Amino acid sequence: MKQLKYGLVSLLAVILIMLTGCSKDTISNVKSSYQPEAMATIIKGRTNADKLKYKLADGDWQKAKVNSGAFIISVSRNNQTQTVQLKAGAVTKKTVVKKATPIMALSKFVMTYEFATQQNPTALKLNDTLTTTKNLNGVIAKNDNGQIRAIITNQQLMGLTLIAKNSNLKTTKGLNEFGSTLGTLAGVTGADAKKVLKQFAKKTKDVKNGKTTIDTIESKGIKFDVAFSNKNIYVYVTH
């Protein structure tokens, strides 16, 4: 009898071990689709797997960091709907990030911006090789005071980010350069530059201590979202 009891206990232990080892990997809390956001859409989800990877359309698999069961994936703006495939072990899940509207063709932006800076020479100057760029998520203008970053897809300008150091905005030169660049970007992208600068000055003046963003400024379909950090100010320009 003791042998039978011992045998049953051993069998149950083996079954429990097998069931534990065969627990299925899961991917949860992922929406079926996402709207484009600012410079990138953030996909958040959960998994019980130690590792998770993802890929966009026919691209290469990339690793997503899993922290206490949570993961975050960033998908840049694109003028095409992007299918995102997630994989944890043998489990897969798909979602889509919907296409965003381009600001304008890259060639038109470069030509118009360069003409505008002839009239407004204090604005940041674009990189010389920009006209031949097909796809880019990086810097297109830079000096010691700040920079402009762009997302370019199939030679379409999808988004811009103007970044300036807070310390430089406390100087007359730095403030003039920032205002000149922001006004130039606003006018070139089709917004009302005077309205944008006026709203920017008003909204940033009213920012309370501890607040890191202001309400979106919109003019003629072009949106300007502003964020603050301890070191920099960020202005995101999208359509």
Phi, psi and omega in degrees: 000317178298322180295321179295317179297317179296322180294321179293319178297318179296319180296317178298321179297318179296318180296317179299318178297318180295317180295321179295317181291337183260009179300138186281142171289147181228153171230121185223173178062025177254126180289161178286335178204159181225144173277149177295143180234136173029234181277337182205147175266132182260122176256118178249144179199184179226152177211150175265003178274156178284333183229146176218140176230162183211161174211153178259123179049239181262019180286183180280154175292138177234152180272137173250134181288130178254122182235109181054039177087354181254147176222156179225133178235136180250127181239116183294155178302145182210151178273009175232145174297132185250127175272128180246121179256128179250147181216127175229107186063235180266358183268135177233154176212144179240147172217169179230146171251119186290154184293150177254159179274127177296152173290314180183172175294142182301317182300320179292319180299312183299313182298314183290320181293316181295324176294319182295324181287343173292326178274340185227072191292348180278350178288154178301143182263140181286155174297145184293331187269008188295328185296336181265004183279130178263313180225136182199143168226086187186195186280133177242351177202141184198143166212192184291341184266335183180190182202162172241128174251153181220151168250118181240127179231121181052041179063024172251134179277112184266329182191156179228147174229118175264123182240130178224147178283135180302322182296326180288334180287351177272356178253151180298317180296313181296319179294319178296319180294317179297311180297321179295317181291316179297316179297320179295315178299319180297311182295318183294324182278359174105359179277170175274104187301317181297319179295316181298313181295321179295314179294321179299314180298318182293312185291322179288329178294327183272001182294130180273157180303133178093344180279137185250359179218168171232167178297147181301135172263128182231136179213120177053041176086353179262130183252141178235111177252135187241135176226151182238145169231181180296334185251327190229164167243139184237129175241115182262125182246123180219169176258000000 
